[in-house]
């Protein structure tokens, strides 16, 4: 006699199946979120650094990712409709590309100024941030885009929403259990908050890390465009992750010189 034919055992077996699905799929979804969110974390960290005060940076990350969590859960709930709605995907791709290139240009200008100290000393180089040639190359970019807390919070939430289109599509492909996907999304946002705090500190220590992060953002935007325009040409996920890993290796390849008396971002706590 099959165990499923015993009516009294059916609820117990169904419960065991449900717990087994949670134990199997939830860690997979969390790992998937963590892998796909590395470039997201560095972008959020760079955006929060537009606020020079570490306490404001921490507050912006808390509020911004809290709002992002609401957006992400709504996106998961409407995933079947949203993932087929190409105008939203195109808008997300355009936003990510704009964010990447509008942030990379000031960084490139700052690095050019740092590479030509004579021009910078004569006032010919871009000195919009007032940074010295030996200062953090990203400082000029932050000086150009310095905004208030509310604007930074909204930018953080919208950036995570644009990134979420990719991660939610992957999560829904793994499981059609809405509660499991939502639980993975919640844990993913919590992990994103912790990793963003780490990247805030690292961005002040490594010269190329911010540029590497925004190049990874541009790759995600281009991938969304390709998914809409030529889905047969979209590279596999492992290829994108390999390129991102190479970018991050370059990003961590050069430390900035320690600035005497510079404020330490260790105050930034989750």
C-alpha positions in Angstrom: 0.0 0.0 0.0 1.3 3.4 -1.0 1.8 5.8 2.0 0.0 8.6 0.0 -3.2 6.5 0.0 -3.5 6.7 3.7 -5.6 9.8 4.3 -4.3 10.4 7.8 -0.7 10.6 6.5 -1.3 13.0 3.6 -1.2 16.3 5.5 2.1 15.2 7.2 3.6 14.2 3.8 2.6 17.5 2.3 4.1 19.4 5.2 7.3 17.5 4.8 7.4 18.3 1.1 6.9 22.0 1.8 9.7 22.1 4.3 11.9 20.2 2.0 11.2 22.8 -0.7 12.1 25.6 1.6 15.3 23.9 2.8 16.4 23.2 -0.7 15.4 26.4 -2.6 15.8 29.2 0.0 19.6 28.8 0.4 19.8 28.6 -3.4 17.8 31.8 -3.9 19.9 33.6 -1.2 23.1 32.5 -2.9 21.8 33.6 -6.2 20.8 37.1 -4.8 24.3 37.4 -3.2 26.1 36.6 -6.5 24.0 38.8 -8.6 24.0 41.8 -6.2 27.8 42.4 -6.0 27.6 45.2 -8.6 24.4 46.4 -7.1 26.1 46.8 -3.7 29.0 48.8 -5.0 26.6 51.1 -6.9 24.5 51.7 -3.8 27.7 52.4 -1.8 28.9 54.9 -4.3 25.6 56.7 -4.3 25.5 56.9 -0.5 29.0 58.4 -0.5 27.5 61.5 -2.1 26.6 62.3 1.5 30.0 63.1 3.1 28.8 62.4 6.7 29.1 58.7 7.6 26.0 59.0 9.8 23.9 60.3 6.9 25.4 57.6 4.6 24.2 55.0 7.1 20.7 56.6 7.4 20.4 56.8 3.6 21.2 53.1 3.2 18.7 52.2 5.8 15.9 54.3 4.4 16.8 53.6 0.8 17.0 49.8 1.1 13.8 49.8 3.3 12.0 51.5 0.4 13.8 49.2 -2.1 12.5 46.2 -0.1 8.9 47.4 -0.6 9.6 47.8 -4.3 11.2 44.4 -4.6 8.4 42.6 -2.9 5.9 44.3 -5.2 8.0 43.3 -8.2 8.1 39.7 -7.1 4.3 39.7 -6.5 3.8 41.1 -10.1 6.7 39.2 -11.6 4.7 37.3 -14.2 3.3 40.6 -15.6 6.4 42.8 -15.1 8.9 40.5 -16.7 6.8 40.5 -19.9 6.3 44.3 -19.8 9.2 45.4 -22.1 8.8 49.2 -21.6 9.7 48.8 -17.9 12.7 46.7 -18.7 13.8 49.3 -21.3 13.4 52.1 -18.7 15.4 50.1 -16.2 18.2 49.5 -18.7 18.2 53.2 -19.7 18.4 54.2 -16.1 21.3 51.9 -15.3 23.3 53.1 -18.4 22.6 56.7 -17.5 23.7 56.1 -13.9 26.9 54.3 -15.1 28.1 56.8 -17.6 27.0 60.0 -15.8 29.1 58.7 -12.8 32.1 57.5 -14.8 32.7 60.8 -16.6 33.5 62.7 -13.4 35.7 59.9 -12.3 37.7 59.9 -15.5 38.1 63.7 -15.3 39.3 63.4 -11.7 41.8 60.7 -12.7 43.1 62.8 -15.6 43.6 65.7 -13.2 45.5 63.4 -10.7 47.7 62.2 -13.6 48.6 65.7 -14.6 49.6 67.5 -11.3 51.2 70.4 -13.2 47.9 71.3 -14.9 46.0 70.8 -11.7 48.5 73.1 -9.8 48.0 75.8 -12.5 44.3 75.5 -12.3 43.9 74.0 -15.7 42.6 70.6 -14.5 39.1 70.0 -13.3 39.0 71.1 -9.7 35.3 71.2 -9.1 35.6 69.3 -5.9 38.7 71.1 -4.7 40.5 67.8 -4.3 44.3 67.6 -4.5 46.0 65.4 -7.1 46.7 62.8 -4.4 43.2 62.7 -3.1 40.5 60.1 -3.7 39.8 60.3 -7.5 36.1 59.7 -6.8 35.9 62.9 -4.7 35.4 65.0 -7.8 32.5 62.9 -8.9 30.8 63.2 -5.5 31.4 67.0 -5.5 29.6 67.2 -8.8 26.6 65.3 -7.7 26.3 66.3 -4.1 22.6 66.0 -3.1 20.4 65.9 -0.1 19.4 62.9 2.0 15.9 62.5 0.4 17.3 62.5 -3.2 20.0 59.9 -2.3 17.3 57.7 -0.6 15.1 57.8 -3.7 18.1 57.1 -6.0 19.1 54.1 -3.9 15.6 52.6 -4.1 15.3 53.2 -7.8 18.7 51.7 -8.5 17.9 48.5 -6.5 14.6 48.3 -8.4 16.4 48.5 -11.7 18.8 45.8 -10.7 16.0 43.6 -9.3 14.6 43.0 -12.7 17.5 40.7 -13.4 17.6 39.0 -10.0 13.9 38.5 -9.8 13.8 36.9 -13.3 16.5 34.5 -12.1 14.6 33.7 -8.8 11.3 33.1 -10.5 13.0 30.7 -12.9 14.2 28.7 -9.9 10.9 28.5 -8.0 7.3 29.5 -8.6 6.6 29.5 -4.8 5.9 33.2 -4.2 6.6 33.0 -0.4 10.0 31.3 -1.0 11.0 33.9 -3.6 9.9 36.8 -1.3 11.8 35.3 1.6 14.9 35.1 -0.6 14.4 38.7 -1.6 14.1 39.9 2.0 17.3 38.1 3.0 19.0 39.4 -0.2 18.2 43.0 0.8 19.5 42.5 4.3 22.7 41.0 2.8 22.9 44.0 0.4 22.7 46.4 3.3 25.7 44.7 5.0 27.8 44.5 1.8 27.0 48.1 0.9 28.4 49.2 4.2 31.6 47.3 3.5 31.9 48.8 0.0 31.5 52.3 1.4 34.7 51.7 3.4 36.5 50.0 0.5 35.7 52.8 -2.0 37.8 55.1 0.2 40.7 52.7 0.1 40.9 51.4 -3.5 41.5 53.8 -6.5 39.7 51.9 -9.3 36.9 50.2 -7.3 34.2 52.8 -8.0 34.9 52.9 -11.7 34.9 49.1 -11.8 31.5 49.1 -10.1 29.9 51.5 -12.5 31.4 49.5 -15.5 29.6 46.5 -14.0 26.4 48.5 -13.8 26.8 49.4 -17.5 27.1 45.7 -18.3 23.9 44.9 -16.5 22.1 47.7 -18.5 23.5 46.5 -21.8 22.4 42.9 -20.9 18.8 44.2 -20.3 18.9 46.0 -23.7 20.2 42.8 -25.5 17.5 40.7 -23.8 14.9 43.0 -25.4 16.5 43.6 -28.8 18.3 40.3 -29.5 17.6 37.7 -26.9 19.5 35.1 -28.8 22.7 37.1 -28.4 22.4 37.5 -24.6 25.5 36.0 -23.0 25.1 33.3 -20.4 25.0 34.3 -16.7 28.4 32.8 -16.0 30.0 34.9 -18.7 28.6 38.1 -17.1 29.7 37.0 -13.7 33.2 36.3 -15.0 33.5 39.8 -16.5 32.3 41.3 -13.3 34.8 39.3 -11.3 37.6 40.6 -13.6 36.4 44.1 -13.2 36.4 43.8 -9.4 39.9 42.3 -9.5 41.0 45.4 -11.3 39.0 47.5 -8.8 40.9 46.1 -5.9 44.3 46.2 -7.6 45.4 49.7 -6.4 45.2 51.2 -3.0 44.8 54.9 -2.4 47.5 56.6 -0.4 46.4 57.1 3.2 45.3 60.6 3.8 46.5 62.1 7.1 43.7 63.1 9.3 41.0 61.9 6.8 37.8 60.8 8.4 37.4 57.1 8.7 34.1 55.6 7.5 34.1 52.9 10.2 31.3 54.8 11.8 29.0 53.5 9.1 27.2 50.7 10.8 24.3 48.6 9.4 
